[in-house]
Amino acid sequence: MSKKQFDFIGKRKLFLLISVAILVAGLITNLFLPTELDINFKGGAIFTYSFTGDVDQSAVTEIAKEYLGEEAEVDFTKDLAGEKTQANFTLVKVPSVVLTYQVEGKADVNKVTETANKIFACETRVEYNEETKELTVDPVELVTDAMVNEFTTALKSTEKDAPVYTLISSNTVSELADQMLADMVTKYGTKLTYTLSAKKVDTTAVTTKVENALVASLGGEGSIDLTLSFDEKAGTLTVVPANGGQSLSADNVKTITASLQEELKDAKVALSAEVHNAITLVTSNSVKATVGKGFFIKCLFAMVLGGIFLTLYIGIRFRKIGGVSAGLFATFALIHDILIAYLVYVVFRIPLDDNFIAVVLTILGYSINGTIVIYDRIRENERKFGDKLTIEDIVNRSVNETVNRNVFTSLTTLIAVVCILVVAKINGLESIISFAFPMAVGILAGFYSSVLLSSPLWAWWRTKKLAKETK
């Protein structure tokens, strides 16, 4: 007795209607919910900081808005290990770079403007305040640190009585990142606070003694530079690592405390408070809107090119069963999968970033693999049954014979992706979630399109074509 087969061909209209309904609903939603683009695509600046201790999120947000303006967006996530908190400051526009120079002598505004326009490759506003002897240079386009260094070097002259320009401030992305880091380290970084009865403390000498004690406790392997500050009015001594990204272990604290009590024997030194929070700058970068747009277009072009090559590959490999037409219906399935993945980002308000490109390319691989498996079985069954079965019967038989393989392949991958998604969700790893969730939906869409759409619809088209040829 033959195994009962599911009628995939007979249900093709239903499957197509379901897909069309989902896509239409998603695209209508997209009209009311515009696509959110990541900084890499729309341009702007992003700063990411890492905290090992507890974070006062509202206070850190205030620092971001103080330096970047009220339009700055701040969110907090966990790093990939799930151990450290990361603060992400996002600005939808690149901060304007304004260079300020202290001038010795008389500034040559015209020459400075000419030099700036040449190096920055854009129109530059230059103003000179004769009272304060300050020169401000304001390029209208995004400039890099390398450009600023080149410009500052170009202003130097060996001519007699030539003005001397000293850069006293700028507003580059890297400088803003360093300024915010210094502010956060000062306010919320690792700090030991001691009370003592001394009226005066030679912090330089004490610092040397404490650092030597730390080196000895570490066995000569490594060292920790410290900064000591004495507040005579409050009667407190604060100890912080010179490097804000460095932490102090419990043993370090014991060594520092013992060393201070030994050096300041009569001051009744006592540890009154300690904060452990190593703060580091993970990354800071900026992307011009035009650059982000160009990158996005290149990514789309890469996907289109991939689809064309896949169509050609299928057309050549399966030329005995209709070649190009099989490739076109496979491409239709791929477009379906790309749209589903895209709509996941739209509906769930996930910013479209480079993860989207990775998701799409991965889904295309799984989807086309399922389609190729079915086409390969169709080719075998055509050789096996020839004219004994119709095209629709052959396709239906082939889909039924390969459906278990496609189910197990998709299910295995889906389980792995869902596990990643669950772990990422528990640990608040947004960068992983924005990949794993669309990927999980895309795997289901890829299975749906390769099994229920591409082959049944190709069989329908092939039957119609053969019917016309026989007339």
N, C-alpha and C positions, 0 to 999 in steps of 0.2 A: 504494500500500500504506500503510495507516494505521500510525502509530507505536505500538508495543506499550506498553501502559500498566500501571503498577504497581497492584496491587489493594490500595489503602489501606483500602477498606471491609471487604474480606475479612479483613484483618489487624488490625482494630480491637480485637478481644478481646485479642490478644497485646500490642498497644501499651498498652492499659489495664492489663493484668496487670503489665507492666514498671513502669509508673508507680506502681501500688498497692504493689508489692513494695518499690520504692525509698522511698516515703513511709512505709510501715509500719516498715521497717528503721530509717529516720531517726528516727521518733517513738519507737521503742523505745530507740534510742541516747540520745535526749533524756531518757528516764526515769533513765538511769544517769549521764548527763553533763548536769547542770543548765545552763540558759542563762546565759552570762556577760553581765552588763549593764555598760555603760560608766558612768562617773561621772555623765554627764548624765542617765541614766535611774534609777540607783539612789541617787544622792546621795553626797556626799563632797567631797573637795578635791583639786585637782591643781595642781602647780607645774611649770613648764617653764623650763629654763635653757639658754642657748646658749653653747658653747665654741668658740673658733676654733683652739685648739691641742690638744695631746695631753691626754687626760683620764685620771687615775687613778680608774678606775671604782669600785674598792673603797673608796677614801678618800672619794669623793663620796657613796657609799652610806652610809658611816658618819655623815657630816654629816646626811643626811636622817633617819636613824634616831635621831640624837641629839636633833633638834628635834621630830620627828613621832612618834617611838616605833617599836618593833620591828615593828609591823603595817604600816608604810609600805612600799609597793612601789616599786622603782626600776628603770627600764629606760632604755636608751640607744639613740637612733636618729639618723638624719641629717635635716637640714632639707630643704625641698623642692628646694633647689639642689644638695643632696648635698655641700656644702662644709663645713658646720659640724656639730659633734656636739650633739645635744640630750639633756639629762637630764630625764626625766619622773618626778616624785615624786607618787605617788598614795596617797591616804588614803581608806579606805572610809567614814570618818565625818568630819564636819566638826569641826575642833579646837574645843574649848570655849574660849569667850572669857571671860577673867578680867581685869577692869580693876583696877589698883592705883593709888590716889591717896595722895599725901602731904598730910596735913591740918594746916593752921595754925589753931589754935583747937579748939573742941570739936565733933566731928562730930554731926550730927543724923541718926541712923541711920533713924529712922522717915520723915523727909522724903525722904532719899535713896532709900529703898526705894519710896516712893510715886511718886517721879519716874521711877525705873528701870522699874517695872511699867507705867507709862503710855507711856513712850517705846519700850521694847523689846517691849511688848505680850505679856508673858509673866511668869511668876513669877520673881522675881530674889532670889537670896540675897545679903545684905549683912552684912559683918562688919567690926568696928572694933577694932583693937589699940591700946589706950591707951598702951602702953609705947613702941611704935615710931611711933605716930601715923600708921598706915597703914590705909586703908579699902579693902577688897576688894569688888568688885561682880561677881557671877557669874550672868549670865542663863542660864536652862536651854535657851533656844532660840538658833538662829543669829541673830547681829546683824551688821549691815553697818558699814563705816567711817563712813558718813553718820550712822547711829544713835549711834555712839560720840561723834562730834563734837557732835551735837545734845544728847546727855546731858551731856557735859562742859560745854557752854555753859550748859545749864539749871542746873547746880550753882553757877554764879557768881551772887553776890548783892551788891547795893549797900548792903544794910542794915548798920548799925553793929554791930561785933563779930560779924558773920557769919563762919562758918568759910570758909577758902580751900582749895579742892581743886585739887591739881596732879597731872595724870596722869603717872605715872612709868613705867608699863608696861602693855601689854595683850597679848592673845594672838590678835589678829585675823589673818585669812589674809594680809592685805597686810603686816602687821608681821612675821609669820613668814617670809614671802617675802623681805623686806628683810634680816632677820637672817641667813638662810641665804646670801643673796647676798653680804653683807659678809664672812661667814666664808670662803666659797669664794674670794672675790677676795683676801683676806688670805693665804690658804694657797697658792692655785694660780693666781692672776692674773698678769698681766704684771708682771715685776720685773727690774730691772737691779741687779746686786750688784758693788760696786767695793771693792777693797782699797786702803788708803792708810795712810801712816805718821803722819798727824796725830793729836794727842791731843785736839783740840777742833775742832769745825766749827760755824760759824754757819749752820745749815741754812736759816734764814729768808732771809738775804741771798743765799746760794748759790742757793736755789730761784728767787728773783727773777731773778738773772743768767741761769740756765739757761733759764727760760721765755722771757726776752727774746731769747735766742739762737735758740730754736725759732721764735718769731714771725718773726724776721729771715730764718731759713732758709726759712720758708713764704711769704716774700714779702708778709707782712702779711695773708695770707688764712687766717684761722683761727688757733687757738692750742690748746695742750695744757697743762692744769693738772697740776702734778706735786706729789708728796709725797715729801720726802727724810727719811730716818731714819738717824742716825749711832749705831753701836754702838761705844763707846769700847773696851770690853773685847775685842771680836772684831776691832776695827780695820777695820770694814766700813761702807760707805755704801750704802743701798738707795734706789733711785729707782723709784717706781710712779706710773702715771697716777692722778690724783685720782678720775677716773671709771673704775671697774673695767671698763666696757664699751668703753673706748677702747684701741686698739692702738698700738704704736710700730713704725714702719717701720725698715728698715736705715739710711736716711738720718737719721731721728730719733735713732737710737742713736749714730751718728757725731757728730751735732751735740751731743748731751748729753755724750758722752765728751770731746770737744774742749773744750767749755765748762768742764767740771769740772777738766780738766787745766790750763786757763788760770787759773781762779780759785784753784785749790789747787796752785800751781806747785811748791812744795817738798814736797808730800805723796806724791809718786810714785803718783798715781792710776792704777789699772789695772782694766779690766773683767774680773772673774773668772767671772761667770756671768750668763746672761740667760734669762728665761722669757717666751715670747710667747703669751699666752692671754687674749684679751678675753672676759670673762664677763658676760653680760647676762640679765636676767629677761625672758623672752618673754611669759609670762602666768601669772597665779595667779587661781584662782576657786574658788568653792565652791557647791554645790547641795544644798539640803535634800532629804532622801529623799522627802518629800511632794511637793515641787516637781518632782523628777525623775520620780516616778510619774505626776503629772499631765501632764507633757510627753509621756511615753510613751503614755498613754491618748489624748491629743489626736492624736498621730501615727497611731495605729491607727484612730481615728475618721476622719481625713483619708483613709486608704487605703480604708476601707469606703465612705465617701461617694463617692470616686472610682469605685469599682466599681459603685455604684448608678447614677451618671450615665452610665457607659459602657454599662451594660445598657439604660438608657432610650434612649440615642443609637442603639444598634444596633437596638433594638426598633422605633424610629420609621423609621430609614433603610431597614431591610430588612423592613418590615411585609408586603411582597408574598410573602416566602418564609417566613413564620412568625414574623417580628418578635420577640416577647417570648421565644419558645423559643430562637431563635438567640442572643439576648442572654444568656439564662441559661446556655447551653452555653459561650459566650464567657467569661462570668464564672467558670464552673467551671474553664476553662483558666487564668484569671488566678489563681484560688485555688491551683491546682496550682503555678504559677510562684512565687507568694509563699512557699509551703511549702518548695519546693526551695531558694530563696534563704535562707530562715530556717535550714534544716537545714545549709547550708554553714557558717553562723556557729557552729552547735552542734557539728558534727562536727570542725571545724578549730579550735575553741576561740578564735574571734574574738569579742571583746566586742561586744555589740549596741549600736551607737551611732547617731548621726544619719546615718552613711554607709549604714546599713541602709535607712533611709527613702528616701534618694536612689537606692539600688540598686533597691528595689522599684518606685518610681515610674518609673524609666527602663525597667525590664524590662516593666512593664505597657504602656508606650508601644509598645515593639517588638513584644510579643506580640499586642496588640490590632490593631496595624497588619497583621500577617500574617494574622490571622483575618478582618479586614475585606476584605483583598484576595481571599481565597477566597470569602467570602460574596458579594462583588460579581460574581465570575465565575459563581457558582451562579445568581445572579439573571439574568445575561445568557443563560446556557445554558438556563434554564427558559423564557425568552422564545423562544429559538432552536429548542429541540427540543420544548417543550410535552409532550404525552402520548406522544411517540415513544420516550422513554427513561424509565426509572423514576427515582425520587428518588435511589436509591443510585448508579445509573449516572451521573446528572448530577453528583452530588457527587464521585464518583471521577474523572470527567473533569475537573471544575473544579480539583480538588487537583493532578492531574497537569499541567494547563496552567499552574498558578501556582507549582509547586514550585521551578522554577529561579529565579524572581524572589525567592522567600522565602529560598532557599539563598544567593544572592548578597548579598542585603541583610544577612542574619545573619552571613555569612562576612566581609563587609567590616568590619562593626562589631566582630566578634570579633577580627580581625587587629589593629585599632587598639587594642582593650582589652588584648590579650595583649602588644603592644609596650610599652604603659604599665606593665603588670605586670612585665615583664622588667626594664625600667629601674628601677622602684621597688625590685625585689628586689635588684638589683645595688648600689643606693645605700642600702639599708636603710630605705626610706621606708615605715614601717609604716602610716601613715595612708592612703597611696595604695593599699597592698596590700590593706588591709581593705575598700577599695571595688572595686578592679579585679578581684580574684580571684572574689568572689561575683558580680560583674557578668558575668564571662566564663561562669561556670556558668549564670547566669540567662539569658543570651542563647541558650545551647543548649537550656535548658528551655523558653524561650518559643517557639523554633522547633518543638520537639517537640510542645508542646501545641497550637499553632495549626494545624499541618499534620496531625499524627497522632491528635489527640484530639478537639478541639472539633467540627470538621466531620464526621468519620466518625461520632462518637457522636450528633451532631445528626441525621444522615441516618437512623441506626437508629431514633431516637425518632420522627422524622417519618413513617417508613414504618409503624411500629407504630400511630401515631395515625390515618393515612389508612386503614389496614386495618380499624380499629375503626369508622371513620365509614362505610365501604362496606358493613358488615354490616347 
